[in-house]
Amino acid sequence: SWLLNRNAGPIALASFAAFAAAASVDALVYQWLDRYPRWLRVNGSNVPSAAVDSLVFPTLAFGSFLWPIVLGQFLAKTGGGFVWSLILHWAEQRRNAGMETQQPI
């Protein structure tokens, strides 16, 4: 976005910083939860990484701490992540059930 509009520089930098920080937290927490089921690792790492992303981006992009924006982003990210984890878990269960019923060639 900075290449198209140099005024978007602060937003692009805030986005990059938030993405890098959140991805690092997500990876560390996911690995720390390695002994738990996948659904718990996914959701357990999503909560702190969503918190980091929701705090870092608006604070850097807009230059102040905005509770309503931080809270709204956090709830949307964790809620959406939870819904997607349910969808993926359901799809995995269906795929595994289909593999059990297939006949060998």
N, CA, C and O of each residue as an XYZ file, in Angstrom:
420
protein
N       0.815     -1.191      0.000
C       0.000      0.000      0.000
C       0.862      1.259      0.000
O       0.435      2.292     -0.515
N       2.056      1.195      0.563
C       2.942      2.348      0.591
C       3.390      2.718     -0.814
O       3.570      3.901     -1.104
N       3.577      1.736     -1.697
C       3.990      2.031     -3.071
C       2.910      2.783     -3.830
O       3.225      3.588     -4.706
N       1.665      2.543     -3.519
C       0.560      3.222     -4.192
C       0.260      4.584     -3.580
O      -0.166      5.498     -4.286
N       0.476      4.730     -2.284
C       0.163      5.977     -1.597
C       1.104      6.134     -0.412
O       0.965      5.442      0.596
N       2.050      7.034     -0.534
C       3.056      7.196      0.525
C       2.450      7.661      1.848
O       3.069      7.484      2.897
N       1.275      8.241      1.823
C       0.603      8.639      3.065
C       0.135      7.429      3.866
O      -0.188      7.547      5.048
N       0.101      6.275      3.225
C      -0.317      5.049      3.911
C       0.843      4.395      4.660
O       0.674      3.327      5.248
N       2.007      5.020      4.643
C       3.187      4.459      5.296
C       2.984      4.068      6.744
O       3.304      2.939      7.113
N       2.465      4.957      7.584
C       2.269      4.580      8.991
C       1.313      3.397      9.169
O       1.505      2.566     10.056
N       0.296      3.328      8.333
C      -0.654      2.211      8.419
C       0.032      0.914      7.999
O      -0.145     -0.124      8.636
N       0.823      0.980      6.915
C       1.533     -0.209      6.439
C       2.543     -0.693      7.474
O       2.655     -1.896      7.712
N       3.273      0.221      8.087
C       4.242     -0.168      9.118
C       3.548     -0.742     10.350
O       4.020     -1.721     10.929
N       2.447     -0.150     10.746
C       1.689     -0.673     11.887
C       1.167     -2.069     11.584
O       1.185     -2.945     12.448
N       0.705     -2.272     10.369
C       0.202     -3.584      9.965
C       1.315     -4.622      9.988
O       1.122     -5.733     10.482
N       2.478     -4.262      9.455
C       3.614     -5.184      9.448
C       4.046     -5.531     10.870
O       4.262     -6.700     11.189
N       4.170     -4.515     11.722
C       4.606     -4.751     13.105
C       3.607     -5.630     13.854
O       3.999     -6.544     14.579
N       2.329     -5.353     13.678
C       1.298     -6.143     14.361
C       1.302     -7.581     13.865
O       1.192     -8.517     14.658
N       1.432     -7.758     12.543
C       1.449     -9.105     11.974
C       2.654     -9.891     12.487
O       2.515    -11.048     12.883
N       3.831     -9.271     12.484
C       5.047     -9.959     12.932
C       4.964    -10.322     14.415
O       5.316    -11.436     14.803
N       4.505     -9.393     15.235
C       4.401     -9.664     16.673
C       3.365    -10.748     16.959
O       3.615    -11.656     17.751
N       2.204    -10.652     16.315
C       1.140    -11.638     16.550
C       1.546    -13.021     16.052
O       1.268    -14.025     16.708
N       2.200    -13.076     14.901
C       2.636    -14.370     14.365
C       3.669    -15.021     15.284
O       3.647    -16.236     15.479
N       4.565    -14.223     15.845
C       5.569    -14.759     16.770
C       4.912    -15.319     18.028
O       5.248    -16.417     18.472
N       3.986    -14.571     18.595
C       3.271    -15.041     19.788
C       2.487    -16.304     19.464
O       2.497    -17.262     20.237
N       1.807    -16.306     18.322
C       1.005    -17.463     17.929
C       1.870    -18.719     17.820
O       1.501    -19.775     18.333
N       3.016    -18.605     17.155
C       3.895    -19.763     16.973
C       4.446    -20.262     18.307
O       4.493    -21.468     18.551
N       4.859    -19.339     19.163
C       5.410    -19.741     20.460
C       4.369    -20.440     21.327
O       4.652    -21.484     21.913
N       3.186    -19.881     21.413
C       2.140    -20.474     22.251
C       1.679    -21.804     21.664
O       1.444    -22.757     22.406
N       1.546    -21.878     20.339
C       1.125    -23.126     19.693
C       2.115    -24.248     20.020
O       1.705    -25.364     20.336
N       3.412    -23.953     19.945
C       4.424    -24.960     20.272
C       4.388    -25.319     21.753
O       4.598    -26.477     22.113
N       4.129    -24.354     22.602
C       4.057    -24.593     24.040
C       2.893    -25.518     24.378
O       2.953    -26.258     25.359
N       1.843    -25.481     23.577
C       0.657    -26.317     23.804
C       0.713    -27.635     23.019
O      -0.329    -28.242     22.770
N       1.894    -28.077     22.633
C       2.018    -29.232     21.729
C       1.454    -30.539     22.276
O       1.174    -31.445     21.492
N       1.280    -30.671     23.565
C       0.763    -31.931     24.124
C      -0.766    -31.985     24.155
O      -1.346    -32.990     24.566
N      -1.412    -30.909     23.724
C      -2.876    -30.828     23.744
C      -3.463    -31.100     22.359
O      -2.741    -31.036     21.364
N      -4.752    -31.399     22.279
C      -5.389    -31.626     20.973
C      -5.282    -30.380     20.082
O      -5.127    -29.257     20.564
N      -5.368    -30.618     18.775
C      -5.188    -29.533     17.810
C      -6.157    -28.381     18.039
O      -5.747    -27.222     17.981
N      -7.441    -28.669     18.299
C      -8.414    -27.586     18.474
C      -8.033    -26.680     19.633
O      -8.266    -25.472     19.582
N      -7.444    -27.261     20.686
C      -7.029    -26.461     21.834
C      -5.771    -25.656     21.514
O      -5.644    -24.509     21.943
N      -4.846    -26.247     20.768
C      -3.645    -25.512     20.365
C      -4.007    -24.325     19.481
O      -3.488    -23.223     19.660
N      -4.908    -24.565     18.519
C      -5.308    -23.501     17.588
C      -5.970    -22.351     18.340
O      -5.586    -21.193     18.174
N      -6.960    -22.669     19.163
C      -7.669    -21.615     19.894
C      -6.818    -21.030     21.019
O      -6.891    -19.834     21.304
N      -6.018    -21.874     21.652
C      -5.159    -21.395     22.732
C      -4.081    -20.446     22.259
O      -3.690    -19.542     22.998
N      -3.591    -20.628     21.043
C      -2.596    -19.700     20.509
C      -3.251    -18.491     19.853
O      -2.642    -17.425     19.763
N      -4.486    -18.654     19.396
C      -5.182    -17.543     18.751
C      -5.520    -16.424     19.740
O      -5.460    -15.248     19.381
N      -5.867    -16.770     20.958
C      -6.280    -15.745     21.928
C      -5.150    -14.751     22.219
O      -5.372    -13.549     22.076
N      -3.946    -15.193     22.621
C      -2.900    -14.196     22.879
C      -2.414    -13.493     21.613
O      -2.078    -12.309     21.661
N      -2.370    -14.200     20.478
C      -1.918    -13.526     19.256
C      -2.939    -12.498     18.786
O      -2.561    -11.449     18.265
N      -4.228    -12.784     18.961
C      -5.260    -11.798     18.622
C      -5.160    -10.589     19.545
O      -5.372     -9.456     19.112
N      -4.839    -10.823     20.807
C      -4.673     -9.708     21.745
C      -3.507     -8.817     21.324
O      -3.622     -7.591     21.329
N      -2.387     -9.439     20.961
C      -1.222     -8.664     20.525
C      -1.552     -7.868     19.267
O      -1.289     -6.667     19.206
N      -2.125     -8.526     18.269
C      -2.463     -7.846     17.018
C      -3.452     -6.709     17.261
O      -3.311     -5.621     16.703
N      -4.448     -6.971     18.094
C      -5.488     -5.971     18.366
C      -4.953     -4.779     19.154
O      -5.496     -3.680     19.046
N      -3.913     -4.973     19.931
C      -3.286     -3.873     20.665
C      -2.280     -3.110     19.808
O      -2.275     -1.879     19.795
N      -1.435     -3.839     19.098
C      -0.332     -3.209     18.364
C      -0.824     -2.392     17.173
O      -0.436     -1.234     17.023
N      -1.670     -2.974     16.324
C      -2.042     -2.263     15.097
C      -2.707     -0.914     15.349
O      -2.194      0.098     14.872
N      -3.828     -0.847     16.077
C      -4.458      0.471     16.219
C      -3.605      1.468     17.001
O      -3.654      2.669     16.737
N      -2.825      0.970     17.962
C      -1.992      1.877     18.748
C      -0.922      2.521     17.875
O      -0.695      3.728     17.960
N      -0.261      1.718     17.032
C       0.759      2.277     16.141
C       0.138      3.052     14.980
O       0.640      4.112     14.606
N      -0.930      2.542     14.419
C      -1.531      3.176     13.241
C      -2.161      4.524     13.570
O      -2.068      5.462     12.779
N      -2.799      4.624     14.725
C      -3.548      5.839     15.055
C      -2.895      6.666     16.158
O      -3.378      7.745     16.501
N      -1.794      6.154     16.714
C      -1.027      6.924     17.677
C      -1.619      7.040     19.065
O      -1.148      7.843     19.871
N      -2.630      6.264     19.359
C      -3.195      6.274     20.709
C      -3.888      4.942     20.976
O      -4.194      4.177     20.061
N      -4.122      4.699     22.244
C      -4.763      3.457     22.655
C      -6.270      3.666     22.649
O      -6.788      4.470     23.424
N      -6.969      2.956     21.789
C      -8.407      3.130     21.605
C      -9.136      1.859     22.041
O      -9.246      0.907     21.268
N      -9.638      1.846     23.291
C     -10.282      0.657     23.854
C     -11.377      0.064     22.977
O     -11.380     -1.150     22.772
N     -12.299      0.851     22.454
C     -13.374      0.247     21.651
C     -12.853     -0.481     20.410
O     -13.364     -1.541     20.048
N     -11.846      0.083     19.769
C     -11.284     -0.561     18.578
C     -10.530     -1.822     18.969
O     -10.687     -2.864     18.333
N      -9.712     -1.732     20.013
C      -8.949     -2.896     20.479
C      -9.894     -4.027     20.872
O      -9.702     -5.170     20.460
N     -10.896     -3.715     21.654
C     -11.841     -4.739     22.103
C     -12.625     -5.328     20.934
O     -12.803     -6.543     20.855
N     -13.092     -4.478     20.032
C     -13.842     -4.960     18.869
C     -13.012     -5.876     17.988
O     -13.487     -6.923     17.549
N     -11.760     -5.478     17.730
C     -10.887     -6.332     16.923
C     -10.617     -7.656     17.623
O     -10.655     -8.713     16.993
N     -10.348     -7.602     18.917
C     -10.054     -8.824     19.662
C     -11.236     -9.787     19.628
O     -11.058    -10.979     19.379
N     -12.432     -9.281     19.874
C     -13.614    -10.149     19.870
C     -13.877    -10.733     18.485
O     -14.237    -11.904     18.366
N     -13.700     -9.934     17.446
C     -13.910    -10.430     16.083
C     -12.888    -11.508     15.724
O     -13.240    -12.524     15.124
N     -11.638    -11.291     16.086
C     -10.582    -12.252     15.739
C     -10.722    -13.556     16.517
O     -10.589    -14.637     15.943
N     -10.987    -13.464     17.804
C     -11.119    -14.699     18.583
C     -12.421    -15.421     18.255
O     -12.445    -16.649     18.169
N     -13.491    -14.676     18.073
C     -14.767    -15.304     17.698
C     -14.684    -15.971     16.339
O     -15.120    -17.110     16.169
N     -14.125    -15.261     15.375
C     -13.964    -15.835     14.038
C     -13.029    -17.030     14.035
O     -13.280    -18.023     13.352
N     -11.950    -16.932     14.802
C     -11.021    -18.055     14.895
C     -11.668    -19.287     15.493
O     -11.419    -20.407     15.047
N     -12.501    -19.078     16.505
C     -13.195    -20.203     17.126
C     -14.164    -20.858     16.144
O     -14.225    -22.084     16.053
N     -14.917    -20.047     15.414
C     -15.856    -20.596     14.422
C     -15.098    -21.388     13.361
O     -15.511    -22.491     13.002
N     -13.994    -20.839     12.856
C     -13.216    -21.565     11.849
C     -12.627    -22.851     12.414
O     -12.539    -23.850     11.700
N     -12.222    -22.847     13.681
C     -11.684    -24.086     14.259
C     -12.759    -25.162     14.317
O     -12.467    -26.339     14.108
N     -14.005    -24.769     14.599
C     -15.109    -25.739     14.595
C     -15.359    -26.283     13.192
O     -15.561    -27.485     13.019
N     -15.348    -25.409     12.196
C     -15.566    -25.832     10.808
C     -14.469    -26.795     10.369
O     -14.756    -27.831      9.770
N     -13.221    -26.461     10.663
C     -12.109    -27.330     10.261
C     -12.127    -28.648     11.022
O     -11.807    -29.693     10.455
N     -12.494    -28.612     12.292
C     -12.604    -29.848     13.077
C     -13.691    -30.747     12.489
O     -13.494    -31.954     12.350
N     -14.831    -30.161     12.146
C     -15.930    -30.915     11.536
C     -15.483    -31.524     10.203
O     -15.772    -32.689      9.931
N     -14.785    -30.751      9.376
C     -14.319    -31.255      8.081
C     -13.313    -32.389      8.268
O     -13.331    -33.368      7.522
N     -12.445    -32.258      9.253
C     -11.468    -33.310      9.529
C     -12.163    -34.589      9.996
O     -11.774    -35.688      9.600
N     -13.179    -34.450     10.830
C     -13.930    -35.616     11.297
C     -14.609    -36.321     10.124
O     -14.593    -37.549     10.041
N     -15.199    -35.551      9.225
C     -15.864    -36.134      8.045
C     -14.853    -36.846      7.147
O     -15.115    -37.941      6.650
N     -13.703    -36.217      6.947
C     -12.671    -36.825      6.109
C     -12.180    -38.133      6.726
O     -12.024    -39.133      6.024
N     -11.940    -38.126      8.023
C     -11.476    -39.338      8.701
C     -12.533    -40.435      8.668
O     -12.196    -41.609      8.512
N     -13.800    -40.074      8.812
C     -14.879    -41.063      8.743
C     -14.965    -41.652      7.342
O     -15.223    -42.845      7.189
N     -14.755    -40.836      6.326
C     -14.780    -41.318      4.944
C     -13.643    -42.273      4.648
O     -13.811    -43.210      3.868
N     -12.498    -42.054      5.252
C     -11.350    -42.935      5.039
C     -11.591    -44.302      5.664
O     -11.106    -45.312      5.153
N     -12.329    -44.343      6.756
C     -12.597    -45.612      7.428
C     -13.564    -46.482      6.640
O     -13.534    -47.707      6.760
N     -14.425    -45.860      5.832
C     -15.435    -46.628      5.102
C     -14.985    -47.022      3.704
O     -15.666    -47.804      3.041
N     -13.855    -46.501      3.240
C     -13.388    -46.838      1.897
C     -12.805    -48.245      1.876
O     -12.142    -48.673      2.821
N     -13.062    -48.950      0.789
C     -12.532    -50.295      0.604
C     -11.141    -50.215     -0.026
O     -10.912    -49.381     -0.901
N     -10.221    -51.061      0.401
C      -8.894    -51.069     -0.232
C      -8.998    -51.564     -1.672
O      -9.873    -52.360     -2.011
N      -8.109    -51.088     -2.489
C      -8.116    -51.477     -3.913
C      -7.450    -52.817     -4.100
O      -7.359    -53.310     -5.224
